[in-house]
Amino acid sequence: MATSATDGGRRGFNPFDSDVEDDALDPVSSHFSDDEDDMDVVDFKGFKKKKKKPKEAQLKGDAQSVTVLDDEAKGDAEVIGQVWEAEEKGPSAPAVSMRFNNYRSENVHERASPLGGRSQSASARHAKSVQQTPVADFAALTVRETAKRIVQGKPYILEYHHKLEEKEKLLLEVIGMHDGNAILTVLLFLKRTLRENIFLMMVLRSEVAENHYVSYLRQLGDFEQLERFYSKILRTRRAGMLMYRRHCLNSASSGSRVQGLEKCIGYFSTFEDADVTREVPFLKEELKLLKEVQIPMQRRDDEAERKQYAIFVQFPRSMAVTSVPLLVTLFYSCLYHFLATEKEEYSPERLRKDYKLTDHQYLWMAVGARSKVRDYKSIEEKLLTVTGWFGRKNQTAAIGFEKVAELLRKYRAPEDEVVKYLRKADDSVRLEAAMKLDCPMVVIESLKEKRDRVGLSQYRDRLPQHSALRREADQLLINSTIRWKN
């Protein structure tokens, strides 16, 4: 689930560090269209067209042409049924209507690769080859032969397999051939010709078919249809995740995001499944954060930015706070409202208390935010200094002093500030952290404390010639009072 304000994964996302772009693919429209006003009758031998008004289908046995009613209200099923009837009475009829030709042409590889796998010219050539093949040749194909023709790119007509058993076998055949385009071609054919409940039942029998259909909808960007598909097959959690993404994460305004969260809360509350209902408290908490903290803080800061307050001039905002999770909201609050009192809804201490943030979460965001504005005094006195018994003050860091030094380095703090906190790090991690943050003085000191003469000698060779740090390492190596371990 796209987690809420208090969920760990949701908190970890930081839009201040990276931008996420979603790629979208445009759906592909059919290359063929039917004229509702007139009807073309085609002679296969000469490909001659003549216009006729639509009328009832007429069969003339083995005559050279069959006129088919072009009426959208009766649908494609009627067209196919008329051709089947024609074949039963005259299986070698050499001509059919352009309506059926177009119908056949729509079921070639441009549907097998609906995301643009073939060019229009290739589709046109394939459609022409379908029209040039006698109808009886397609009628005689078995399910396996049709599946092979789909994979091999040869002409085929799926509508001859009109029985449910044949359609099921056709799907199994293409799945066994491991051809994604062929699988998708058959799935779209089944969706077109079967009732929805039967189609869903057939898709659910194969995980491969389900994955292909879901991937197809995702690449088309048809998330509304995908959400409906998940709901129909009782994938309620996935449907809810998709709904959350559509209506909350991708919302353009805070108002639409509030409506999206309310819709998601209502959807999740209708189920008894514990995996679904457990998300409701998180969604409610996120809605509370948005309405009570983020929206008021955004309005206040918009006004302050218009008045050109110094903090907003020196550190301009990169995005609206209404579109970020809780931990980033805390970072924002520590950046612009660190001195706000606990009575104010958007103060860091109020956020920490109301949303039960841990010491690690609070300190990580607060140190990072104050490092960004170069307020090193506040880091030392207000974040890392605690008062013990008898008023004694000492420094402690829930995230470890090595992480404090890492955050300072990230926001380009002076070297002495980084070294100060590295020296306070635990002995077990100090040397590794100093190496990682490239602090030679702390590395030399740590190797001396460990009495690692070999390590110090190797590190000395990496230091610049005639530098003060190299001379410091040389002095330690020749110092006879140090009892080296190696």
N, C-alpha and C positions, 0 to 999 in steps of 0.2 A: 504494500500500500504506500502510496506517496504519503509519507508520515507527517504527523502533525507538529505543532510547535514544540512538544516535549519529546519527540522521537529522536533517537540518536542520529539516524541517517539523514533526516530532514535538517537537523541542526548543523551537520557537517558541511553542507553545501554553502559556499561563499561566493556570491556573485561579484564581490569586489575584486576577486582574483582572476576570474575568467568569464568569458562570454560564451553562451551556448547558443548555437544556431541549429535550427531544425530544417532539414531539407525536405521539400515536398515535390512530388511528381504529379504532373498533370494527367488526368485520366484521358484515355484515348477514345475518340468517337469512331463509329463505324465508317468504313469507306464506302458503304453502299446505302442508298436510300430509295424508298418507294414513292412513286407518284400517286397520290390519292385520287387524282382527277381522271387519269386515263390509264390504259393498260397496254403494254407492249407484248406482242406475240412473236416468238422467235422461231425461225427455221434453223435447226442446227447446221444444216449443210451450207447454207448461204449466209447465215447470220443476218437475215433481213428482218426489219422491224416494220410493223404497221400498227396503227393506233386503233383501239376498239374501246367502246364504252364498257364499263364493268357490268357483267351479267352472270347468271347462274352457270356453274361448271357444266360443260357438255362433253360427253365422251363419244367418240366416233370409232370405237374398236381399234383397229390397226391403222387408222388415218394418220396423216402426217403431222397433225397438230392437236394440241389440247388447250382449250381456253379455260382459264381458272379465274374464279371470282376474286377480284382484288378489293376486298372489303376489310379494313382494319378491325372493324367491330367483331368479325368472326374469328380473327386471329390466325396465327401461323399454324396451329394444330389442324384447322379445317383445310388449309392448303395441303399439308402433308397427307391428311386423310384422303383427299381427292386424288392425289397421285398414287397412293396405295391402291385405291379402288380402280384406277386406270390400269395399274399393272396387273391386277387380278384378272381383268377382262382382256387386256392386251399388253402383256409384259414387255413387248419389244417396241412400244410406242417411241418413235424417234425424236419427238419434240415435246417440250413442255413449255409452260409460260415463263416469261421473264421474272414473274413474281417468285416462282420456285427456284429459278436460276439464282436470283439474288439471295434467296434464303440459303441455298447451298453455298454460295460464295461467302456468306457471313460466317460459316462454320469451318473455315480453313485456318491457316496458321496465324492470321492476324488476331484471331481470338486465342490461339494457343499461346501467343506472347502479347498480351494486352498492354504491356508497358513499353511497346515499341521494339520488339525483337526483330521484326521484319520491316522492310521499307514498303512504301505504297506500291512501287513497281513490282516487287516480288509478290505482294499480295494479289496484284492484278494479274500477273502471269499465272499464279496458282488458280485464281478464279476462272481464268480462261481455260486451263487444263481440265477443271471440273466440268465446265460446260461442254467441252469437246468429248468427254467420256460418256458413252451410252448409259442411260439410267439403269438398265438391267445389270450392268457390270457391278454397280454399287449394291444392288439388291442381293446379289449372290454372295457377297462377302460375309465371312463368319466374324464373330466378335474379335477373335485373335488377329485375323487378317486386317480388320479395320484399325485395331490398335497399332499394328506394325506400320500401316500406311501413315498414321498420324506421326509416329516417331521418325519415319523415313522421309517425311515431307511430300508424300504422294497424295493425289486427290482422294477425297473420302467424303461420305455423307453420313453423319451420325444418326440422322432421323430414321434410318431404316431399322435401327435397333430400338423399337418402340416398346418392347416388353420390359417390365420391371426387372426380370431375371437377367435379361441381356444387358441392361444398363449397369446392373450391379457387377456382372462379369467384366464388362468393359472397363469399369473403374479399377477392378482388381488387376486386370491385364496391364494397364498403363502404369500402375503402381509397381508391379513386378518388373517393368522395364526401366524403372528409375529415371524417367525423363520428366523433368519438372514442367516443361511446356505442355507435354501431352496430358499430364495429370490435371493441369489447370484447364485445358481445353475441355476435358470430359466433365470436370466439376462445374464449369459454367453451363455446359449442355444440360447436366442434371438439374441445376438450379432453374433453368429455363423451362424444363419440361415436366418437373415433378412438383407435387404439392410440398409446401414448406416443411411440414413435419416429416415426410418421407425423406426429403433431401437431407435434413439435419440428422436423421437416424442413420442414413447411409454414410455421411461424413464422419460421424462419431465412431463408426466401426473401424476406422483406420486413423491412427495418429498422424501418418504421413499426409493423408488427405486434409485433415484438419489444419495441420501446420502450413500447408501450401495455400489453403483458402485464407487463413488469417494473414499470412505474409502478403498475399495479393491485395487484401483490403487495406493493410497498413501502407503499402507502397502507393496505392491509389490515393491515400489520404482520406478514405471514406470511414472515418472513425465513428460516425453515427450508425452506419450499418454494422460495423464491427461490434460496437456496444450492444446493439440489438441481437447480434449473433451470440455473444457471450451470455446475454440474459436468457435467450431461448434454450441454450444447452446447459443452463444452471451453473455457469461459471460466474457466480455472483460477485466474487471478490475481484476477478479480473474486470468485470463490467464496472464495478465501483472504482477501480483504479483508473480505468479509461475515462469515466465520468469526471473524476477528480482532476485528471490532466486537462481535459477539454474545458471544463467550467471554472477551474481554480488556477492552475499553474499557467495556463495560456490566456488568462483574462487580461484585457487591455486596461481596465480601470478598477479602482477599489470597489466601486458599487457593484459591478458585474461579478467581482470575486466574492463579495458578501452573498450575493444571490446564489452563486455556484456552491459555496460551502453549505448554505441552508438546504439546497437541493440534495447534496451528497448526504447530509445528516438525515434527511427524510428518507432517502433511498436505503441507507444502511440500517435504519431503525426498523424497517419492515421485515427483516429476516431474523430467524431464531438461531442461525448458525453462529457459534461463538467466534469463529475466525473473522466473521463479518462485523458483528455487533461490537467487538472490542475496539474497533476503530472509531466508534462514535464519540467517546470522551476526548480523544485526540482532536477530532474535527471541531468539537465544541470549544476546546481550548484555543485552537487556531482562530476560530471565529471571534472569540473574546479578545485575543491579541490584536486582531485586525481592527475591530470596532472601538475598543477602549484605549488602545495604545498607539497603533501605527497611524490610523487616520487622523486623530487629533495632533500627533506629533508632526505629521506631514504638513498639515495646515499651518501650524505655528511656525515651522521652519521655512515654508514658502514665504510667509510674511517677513521673517527675519532676513531671508535672502534678498527680498525686494528692497529692504532698508539697508542692505550691504553691511551686515554685521561682520566684524573682522574675521571670525572663525570661518564663516562661509566664503569670504573673499580669499583667504589664505588657503583653505582646503575645500574647493568646490565639490558639491555632491555629484556623484556619478549616476545615481539612479534613485527612484522613489523608494522610500522605506516601506511602502505598503506592498511591495512585491517580493520581500525577502523573508526568510524564516527567522525563528526566534533568536538564534545565536548571532546572526548578522544584525538583527535589531539591537541586541545588546552591544555589539561592536559600535554601531551607529550612535547609540546613546552615550557610550563612554567617549566617543570622539567629539560629539557636539554638546552633550549635556552632563558631563562628568560631575560638575559641581551642583547639579540639581538636588533638592532635598527629597527625602523619602516620601513626602506627602504628594509629590507630583508623580502621575501615572507613568511617565516615560523616564524617570530617573533610573540609573543602573541598579541601585540598591533595591528599588521597588520591583524592578523586573526580576532580580535575583530572588526576592522573597515570594512574590506572587506565583512564579512559575517553577519554584523549587529547583533552582539551578545548583549544581554541585560547585565546590570550591575550584575544581580543575577547570570547569567550563567558564566560570566567571573570571578567574585569573588569566586564563589564556586570552580571552577576548579583551579584557581591560588592559593588560600589558601591551598587547598589540596596538590597541587604539591610542594609548598614551605615547607609545614609541613613535607612532606615525606623526603625532603633533610635537614630538621632541620634548615631552614633559617628563624628564627623567626624575625630577624631584618627587613628583606625585607617585611614581612607580616605587621609589624607595620608601617614602614615608607613609603613604596611604594604602599601598597594595601589599608590600612585603614586610612591613614592620608591625609586629603585634606586641601588646602589653601583657606581660605575665603577672605573676603574684608579686606583691610589694612594689608594683609600678615598674618592674624591670622590663626593658624593651629589648627584643631580639628579632632577628629576621628569619623568616621561613617562607618557603614557596611550595605550594601544594603540587605544582607541576614539575618541580625540580629547578634548581638554579641554572642547570645547563640548558633547559628549555627557555628560561628567561633570557639567557645570553643569545640563544638562537633567534628569538623574536627581535631582540635589539639589533642583531646583525641583519635580519631580513629588512628592517626599516632604516638601515644605514646609520646606526647610532655611532658615536665616537668610539675609538678603539679602547680607551680607558674604561668606558662603561661596560663594554663586553667583557674585558679582562676581569673587572671587579667581580662580576657575578660568576664567571667561570671558576675563579679561585675558591668560591664558596660551594661549588658543586661537590657531590659525593666523590670520594677517592676512586670508587669503582668505575665511574663514568667520565671523570674529568679529562683523562688523557685522550680518550676517544672523541669527546666533544671538542677538545682543543684542536685536534687534528682536523676534524670536520669543518670547524669554523676558521681554520688557518690562523691560530694565535700562537706564534712560535714561542713567546715568553712563557706561556702557561705549559706548553709541551715540554720545554726544557726543565721547568720546575717540577713537573709531574714525573719525568724520567729520573730526575735527581732523587725525588722522594721514594721512588720504587727501587733506587740503586741499580738501575739497568744501564750499565756502562756500554754494552753492545748497542742497545737501542739508541742511546744518546750519541754514540759515535756515528751510527748510520744516519741519524737525523742531522747531525752537524754537517755532513757532506752535502746535504740538500740546501743548506743556507748559502746566501750570497757571499762571495769572497770579500774579505776585509770589512764585513759588516759587524756592528756591535753585538748582534746576537750570536754570530759565529765565534767572536772572541770570548763571549760569555760561556759558550759551550766548551771551548778549548780550556778555559780556566778550570772548569769543573772536572774535565777529563784528567788533568794533571794534578788535581787536588788529592794529596795523599791521605787526608783526614777522612775522606768518604770511604766507607766500607762497602765496596761494590759487591753485588751478588754474582756477577759474571765477568 
